[in-house]
Amino acid sequence: MVEKSINAGVVMLGRPQFDIALAQKHYQEALKNLNQQGINTFAVEEPITFAEEINIALTKIGDLHNLQAMVVFQGTFADASMILTLRENIDLPMVIWAVKEQPTGERLRLNSLCGLNLAANALVAGKKQFKAVYGDIAAPATIREVVAFLRAAAAKVWLKGKKIGIIGNRPGGFYASNFNEVDLYSKFGIKIDYISLNKVFNMATRIDARQVKEKIESLDGLSSRSPEEVNKSLQAYQALKEIIREHRYDAVAIECWPAFMTEFGGAACYAVSQLNDDGISTACEADVNGAITMLLGQFLSGQPVFFADLVIGDDKENTLTFWHCGAAPRLLAANNFSPIAGVHPNRKMALSVNFPLKEGEVTITRLSPGPNGQLRLLVTKGTGLQTQLLFQGNTLPVKLAQPVAQVIDKFLQKGLEHHYAIIYGNYILELKELGKLLGLEIIE
């Protein structure tokens, strides 16, 4: 699975004329709360009170190349010269965190919000990107907002340099799998590489399927499937894994039909399922933007992503049902349900892996190029409901808070693609923050 190390540099701004001791107490509590949320903090303990102290502070933090973001704790009021100097010297996503003042009837001890206001004014005027957070140190909503930004910043850094392999081509008429290679590189720093299906097929034929047979021995109903087709599926999986390792792909988008069935003689569904279980984000139908979305979801959640079509909208139950052909990762199978060895539901060829998905809070997302070419990011959430298998393949009904008819109408009016990434967990804030950092349009 994805290593989610998040490293943040942290400094505190202050002014000696205010209550620095109280600000320091808040600062230490903030550091403790960040560490409890899994953030590795590289903090300068002493407050920065003059712009001239910035370089000394940065030297204490150490190698900035290991950091993914900066947290600037607005301990007390300070003029904007320090934040501008800091912003000029650090090319990292930055969050400025101001704390609430407690009225005492006496002196204003911190004046933290006013300091943030002054800093924001200068940064906006200077066209410098930043995130502002204002709230109590221990308030869960405040901590969640700061941490979501840091996770988004880490995701942005982590995605840079990733390599996506396109294996084959998109099926005819599947324009939803189109992508802009230059745009993906300029926005994300992601590189695209191309491999032909013939290379996969030629390599697969030389593989002994018995070396990976143990991966499917636990599947129910395996004995009723064509041994030849099952072996072909296992060979394809192993060939794809070797190609991914050879080319150092971080994710792949595969032309999963029709050539796997018509030319090779075994369905790609099992291979896609197992690669996702192996921690390699793998999208169907050569959907590159889908593969990137899955990669992002895997980073945020630390587990595989369900990549699926939207097939039913139920107004009465207020659910959307997502389905795919038997290529979902078995790690996401419903509790107490044993995955079943199946066939592709339309092509009637093994091997697919059939099961309903587990229940739980989910985020529905999708990286999508809009009509004007600008990249967009869908972000919405719901609750996955555990049911019996509704169709051959993999299914998950998702209960929504909004009326389902309105959601479907928006999907259609926005011209979203037919594939959606279902991430287990609530990552709405992280995705919104990432969208802001990358200049993406957010579709809610």
Residue pairs with C-beta under 8 A, 6 or more apart in sequence:
1 279
1 298
1 302
1 303
2 279
2 298
2 299
2 302
4 38
4 154
4 299
4 302
5 40
5 154
6 38
6 39
6 40
6 68
6 69
6 150
6 151
6 154
7 40
7 42
7 66
7 67
7 68
7 154
8 34
8 39
8 40
8 41
8 42
8 67
8 68
8 69
8 70
8 71
8 150
8 153
9 41
9 42
9 43
9 58
9 61
9 64
9 67
9 69
9 70
9 71
9 90
9 92
10 30
10 31
10 34
10 41
10 42
10 43
10 44
10 70
10 71
10 72
10 73
11 43
11 44
11 48
11 57
11 61
11 70
11 71
11 72
11 73
11 86
12 23
12 24
12 27
12 44
12 47
12 48
12 72
12 73
12 75
13 47
13 48
13 49
13 72
13 73
13 74
13 75
13 76
13 78
13 82
13 83
13 115
14 20
14 23
14 47
14 48
14 49
14 75
14 76
14 78
15 49
15 76
15 77
15 78
16 49
18 76
18 77
18 108
18 109
18 110
18 111
19 76
19 109
19 110
20 47
20 49
20 75
20 76
22 109
22 110
23 47
23 75
23 76
23 110
23 112
24 47
24 75
26 73
26 75
26 99
26 110
26 137
27 47
27 73
27 75
29 137
29 138
30 73
30 97
30 137
31 41
31 43
33 137
33 138
33 143
34 41
34 71
34 143
34 146
34 147
34 150
35 41
37 143
37 147
39 147
39 150
41 71
42 61
42 62
42 66
42 67
43 61
44 57
44 60
44 61
46 57
47 75
48 54
48 57
48 82
49 78
50 82
51 81
51 82
51 85
54 82
54 85
54 86
54 89
55 89
58 64
58 89
58 90
61 67
64 90
64 92
67 92
68 92
68 93
68 150
68 153
68 154
68 156
68 157
68 158
69 92
69 93
69 94
69 95
69 149
69 150
69 153
69 154
70 86
70 90
70 92
70 93
70 94
70 95
71 94
71 95
71 97
71 146
71 150
72 83
72 86
72 94
72 95
72 96
72 97
72 119
73 97
74 96
74 97
74 98
74 99
74 112
74 113
74 115
74 116
74 119
75 99
75 110
75 112
76 109
76 110
76 111
76 112
76 115
77 110
77 111
77 112
77 114
77 115
77 118
78 115
78 118
78 119
79 118
80 118
80 119
80 121
80 122
80 123
83 96
83 119
83 122
83 123
84 122
84 123
84 126
84 128
86 94
87 94
87 123
87 126
87 128
87 130
92 153
93 129
93 131
93 149
93 152
93 153
93 156
93 437
94 129
94 130
94 131
95 130
95 131
95 132
95 133
95 146
95 149
95 150
96 116
96 119
96 120
96 130
96 131
96 132
96 133
97 133
97 134
97 142
97 146
98 112
98 113
98 115
98 116
98 132
98 133
98 134
99 110
99 112
99 134
99 135
99 136
99 137
100 112
100 113
100 134
100 135
100 136
101 108
101 109
101 110
101 111
101 112
101 113
113 134
116 132
116 134
119 130
120 130
120 132
123 129
123 130
129 437
131 149
131 433
131 436
133 142
133 145
133 146
133 149
134 142
135 141
135 142
135 145
136 142
144 429
145 429
148 429
148 430
148 433
149 429
149 433
151 300
151 430
151 433
152 429
152 430
152 431
152 432
152 433
152 434
152 437
153 433
153 437
154 299
155 296
155 299
155 300
155 430
155 434
156 188
156 434
156 437
156 438
158 299
159 188
159 189
159 190
159 292
159 295
159 296
159 299
160 188
160 189
160 190
161 189
161 190
161 191
162 188
162 189
162 190
162 191
162 250
162 251
162 295
163 190
163 191
163 192
163 193
163 247
163 248
163 249
163 250
164 190
164 191
164 192
164 193
164 249
164 250
164 251
164 252
164 253
164 288
164 291
164 292
164 295
165 193
165 194
165 195
165 243
165 244
165 247
165 249
165 251
165 252
165 253
166 192
166 193
166 194
166 195
166 252
166 253
166 286
166 288
167 195
167 196
167 197
167 200
167 240
167 243
167 252
167 253
167 254
167 255
167 286
168 195
168 196
168 197
168 200
168 254
168 255
168 259
168 286
169 255
169 286
170 177
170 178
170 255
170 285
170 286
170 287
171 177
171 255
171 257
171 258
171 285
171 286
174 285
174 286
176 287
176 417
176 418
176 419
177 253
177 285
177 286
177 287
177 288
177 289
177 290
177 417
178 369
179 192
179 288
179 289
179 369
180 369
180 373
181 192
183 369
183 373
183 375
184 190
184 192
184 288
184 289
184 292
185 191
185 192
187 375
187 438
187 439
187 440
188 292
188 438
190 292
192 288
193 247
193 249
195 243
195 247
197 255
197 259
197 260
197 263
197 264
199 243
200 236
200 239
200 240
200 243
201 236
201 239
201 263
201 264
203 239
203 242
203 243
204 232
204 235
204 236
204 238
204 239
204 264
205 235
207 234
207 235
207 238
207 239
209 230
209 231
209 232
209 234
209 235
209 238
211 238
212 234
212 237
212 238
213 234
215 234
215 237
215 274
216 222
216 230
216 234
216 270
216 341
216 351
218 338
218 339
219 338
219 339
219 340
219 341
219 353
220 338
220 339
220 340
220 341
221 340
221 341
221 342
222 230
222 341
224 341
225 341
225 342
225 343
225 350
225 351
226 349
226 350
228 265
228 266
229 265
229 266
229 267
229 343
229 349
229 350
229 351
230 266
230 341
230 350
230 351
231 266
232 264
232 265
232 266
233 266
233 267
233 268
233 269
233 270
233 271
233 350
233 351
234 270
234 351
235 266
236 260
236 264
236 266
236 268
236 270
236 271
237 270
237 271
237 274
237 275
240 252
240 254
240 271
240 275
241 275
241 278
241 280
243 249
244 252
244 275
244 280
249 280
250 280
250 281
250 295
251 280
251 281
251 282
251 283
251 291
251 292
251 294
251 295
252 275
252 280
252 281
252 282
252 283
252 291
253 282
253 283
253 284
253 285
253 286
253 287
253 288
253 290
253 291
254 268
254 271
254 272
254 282
254 283
254 284
254 285
254 286
255 285
255 286
256 267
256 268
256 269
256 272
256 284
256 285
256 327
257 267
257 268
257 285
257 344
257 347
258 347
260 266
260 267
260 268
261 267
261 344
261 347
261 349
265 349
266 349
266 350
266 351
267 326
267 343
267 344
267 347
267 349
267 350
267 351
267 352
268 284
268 327
269 325
269 326
269 327
269 344
269 351
269 352
269 353
270 326
270 327
270 350
270 351
270 352
270 353
271 282
272 282
272 284
272 327
273 326
273 327
273 328
273 329
273 330
273 352
273 353
274 329
274 330
275 282
276 282
276 294
276 304
276 305
276 307
276 327
276 328
276 329
276 331
277 304
277 329
277 330
277 331
279 298
279 304
281 291
281 294
281 295
281 297
281 298
281 304
281 305
282 291
282 294
283 290
283 291
283 294
283 307
283 419
284 290
284 307
284 324
284 325
284 327
284 419
285 419
287 307
287 417
287 419
289 366
289 367
289 368
289 369
289 417
290 307
290 366
290 367
290 417
290 419
290 421
292 367
293 305
293 365
293 366
293 367
293 421
294 305
294 307
294 421
296 365
296 367
296 421
296 431
296 434
297 305
297 363
297 365
297 421
297 423
297 427
298 304
298 305
300 423
300 425
300 427
300 430
300 431
301 423
301 424
301 425
301 427
303 331
303 332
303 424
304 329
304 331
304 332
305 329
305 421
305 422
305 423
306 322
306 324
306 328
306 329
306 332
306 357
306 394
306 396
306 421
306 422
307 324
307 327
307 328
307 419
307 420
307 421
307 422
308 322
308 323
308 324
308 328
308 394
308 396
308 419
308 420
308 422
309 322
309 323
309 324
309 418
309 419
309 420
310 320
310 321
310 322
310 408
310 411
310 418
310 420
311 321
311 322
311 323
311 391
312 319
312 320
312 321
312 397
313 319
313 320
313 321
313 404
313 405
313 407
313 408
314 320
314 321
314 397
314 404
315 403
315 404
315 405
317 397
317 399
318 399
318 400
318 403
318 404
319 385
319 397
319 398
319 399
319 400
319 404
320 364
320 382
320 397
320 398
320 400
320 404
320 407
320 408
321 390
321 395
321 396
321 397
321 398
322 395
322 396
322 397
322 398
322 420
322 422
323 390
323 391
323 393
323 394
323 395
323 396
324 393
324 394
325 344
325 345
325 346
325 352
325 392
325 393
325 394
326 342
326 343
326 344
326 345
326 352
326 353
326 354
326 392
326 393
326 394
327 352
327 353
327 393
327 394
328 353
328 355
328 357
328 393
328 394
330 339
330 353
330 355
332 357
332 358
332 424
333 339
333 355
333 356
333 357
333 358
334 355
334 356
334 357
334 358
334 359
334 386
335 358
335 359
335 386
337 355
337 356
337 389
338 355
339 353
339 354
339 355
340 353
340 354
340 355
341 350
341 351
341 352
341 353
341 354
342 350
342 351
342 352
342 353
342 354
342 392
342 393
343 349
343 350
343 351
343 352
343 392
344 350
344 352
345 352
345 391
345 392
345 393
352 392
352 393
353 394
354 389
354 392
354 393
354 394
355 389
355 394
356 386
356 387
356 388
356 389
356 390
356 394
356 395
356 396
357 384
357 386
357 394
357 395
357 396
357 422
358 384
358 386
358 424
359 383
359 384
359 385
359 386
360 383
360 384
360 424
360 425
361 381
361 382
361 383
361 384
361 424
361 425
361 426
362 381
362 382
362 383
362 384
362 396
362 398
362 422
362 423
362 424
362 425
363 379
363 380
363 381
363 422
363 423
363 425
363 426
363 427
363 428
363 431
364 378
364 379
364 380
364 381
364 382
364 398
364 420
364 421
364 422
364 423
365 377
365 378
365 379
365 380
365 420
365 421
365 423
365 427
365 431
366 377
366 378
366 416
366 417
366 419
366 420
366 421
367 375
367 376
367 377
367 440
368 375
368 376
368 377
368 378
368 414
368 416
368 417
368 443
369 375
369 376
370 376
370 414
370 415
370 441
371 415
374 440
374 441
375 438
375 440
375 441
376 414
376 440
376 441
376 442
376 443
377 431
377 434
377 435
377 440
377 441
377 442
377 443
378 411
378 414
378 416
378 420
378 443
379 428
379 431
379 432
379 435
379 442
379 443
379 444
380 400
380 402
380 407
380 428
380 444
381 401
381 426
381 428
382 398
382 399
382 400
382 401
383 398
383 399
384 396
384 397
384 398
384 399
384 422
384 424
385 396
385 397
385 398
385 399
387 395
387 397
389 395
390 397
396 422
398 422
400 407
410 443
414 443
416 443
431 442
432 442
434 440
435 441
435 442
436 442
